[in-house]
Each structure stands twice: as C-alpha cells, then as structure tokens.
Amino acid sequence: MDLRIFTEPQQGATYDDLLAVAKATEDLGFDAFFRSDHYLKMGDGDGLPGPTDAWTTLAGLARETSRIRLGTLVSSATFRHPGVLAIQVAQVDQMSGGRVELGLGAGWFAQEHAAYGIPFPEKRFGLLTEQLELITGLWSTPVGERYDFAGEHYTLTRSPALPKPVQSSIPIIVGGSGPRRTPALAAKYAAEYNQSFPAPTEVADRVATVRAACEEAGRDPSTLTFSVAQVLCVGRDDAEVERRAAAIGRDVGEVRAVGFAGTPTAVVDRIGSYQELGITRVYLQVLDLHDLDHLELVASEVASQLG
C-alpha cells in the first residue's frame, strides 16, 4: 500500500511550511508529497499569508527533495492554458529527475475564480477532456515532429511540442464521482483513478464502474491504480485523537466515521478495508502542517504495519 502525504496550502501556509512537510515526507519513508491546487481558503480561518501556486511550489520542492513523487490533487483545467501547463509540468519533471505526476480536474470552486479574475465557464468538462488529449499529445509527439490540435476550446498549430518530460509517460490522475464521463476519461488517459473523501460505502461501486469503463475501452483494469484520499487524524489514545481533531477544526466523530482517524490500529484496519476493495494507494490529508509529530507517528505505527 502506497502512503502519500496530501496538503491543502490554501488554508494558510508558506513555502517554508510546505518544504518542512515535504522533507519530513521524504525522511520518514512516505511515497509522495502532493498538494491541492487552489487560490482561496475554504471554511473558517484567515488563510494567511495567502495562496501559493501549486506548480511554483512543486518546482521548488523538485530541487529540495530527491526521492518522493510530487504532484497535484488536482490542478484545475480552468487555471492554465493546456499548452502552458504541459510546459510547466514537463519542466518540473526535468527539475525533479522524473518524479512528477499530474492530477487534473474540471474545477469546481467558483469563488476562487471570481476572487482572482479567472474565467469560470458553466460547462467545464469539455475543457478537461480537450486538455487531457492535448497535453498527452504534446508530450508524446517525437522530438523533431510537429503537433496540431483543433478542438472546440483550443487550437494548436505546428507546435514543436517541447520541452519533453524525463518520464516517457508522466502519470496522470483523474478523479471524480461521475458515473459515465469521468470513468471513461480515466480509462483512456489516466494512470490512476482517485476518489477524494468518499463515504466508505461508495468506494466499491465506483471502483467497479471504472473497471467496467476500462474493459469497455479495451484496457486491462489492472493497469490502472485505484486510490482514495481522506483526512488524517491519528493519536496514540482517544485524547490525542480529540486534540488533533480540534486543532484542524473537525468533529472527532465525523473524522472517525469517514477519515483515516483513530488509534494506529484503527487506521491500519480502515486502510485494510479499502485494500480489500482494490485500493492500493491512499492520500493522507494533513491539515495541520506544523504537527510533524503526527507524520512521525503514522510512519512508525501505521506504515510499519502495512508493510
């Protein structure tokens, strides 16, 4: 089971905060450091000192880490032109020596678009679909050849399709709960299908739907990684769990019901229940970026039991 650390910097974090968590992620043996791609806080709190850009952050971390995978869960198709995003991700992949992954979604948070003057069209799934085709097309075009694309939303003419990433195929993560279009996109373009914060009872049906989409597309479902993301709140005893839940402003009963929460044994059992459903990767949503002892506890008493 891959254990990945997943952060939400829009809630309030500096680059140095993220660097400390990324270095702990690497030193403690976790598989990857991921971050959200948002420009506005959600819920309570002031969000100070303000947002950090996801790909600017990952470029810095690419030079200050050496082993862990780095990526977004997920970037929004509304934030960047796909030609620019393809360049950014390929460059960060070069800077990291081939450790980057791209999570890409249609975008949903209208307020952050309004706050920073980013267009937020009512219908966005077409943008996402074209971006997946266009970005993978740019990366896969042989050096010396040209890439053309003519879609409803984007047109590229005789692009040199440079730069190239280090990896022959940068892993793409597609997620969502849609019953038809999202599974089809995952089957066609993704290395990984992610479910973010699902109710535990929803996971099996979504896995089955995406497996069926793979089979319909002529793809072996075993070539697709299935993952989930849930909030992390682990303590050596109930009091420590309650303290950590309070620190992130969450109800302890809620995080126990749906998250990776409780004592290390309880969290191992919860992750094991997902593994039985075909999940082989989990994203541990870390909301208190200054509680590095939390990560140490998970590494020593959760990861060690999962093997």
PyMOL commands that set and color helices and strands:
alter all, ss='L'
color gray80, all
select helices_A, chain A and resi 9-11+15-27+54-64+82-96+110-116+125-140+181-189+200-216+221-223+238-247+252-258+264-275+292-306
alter helices_A, ss='H'
color red, helices_A
select strands_A, chain A and resi 2-7+32-35+69-72+75-76+100-105+147-150+155-159+172-175+192-196+225-234+260-262+281-286
alter strands_A, ss='S'
color yellow, strands_A
deselect
rebuild
show_as cartoon
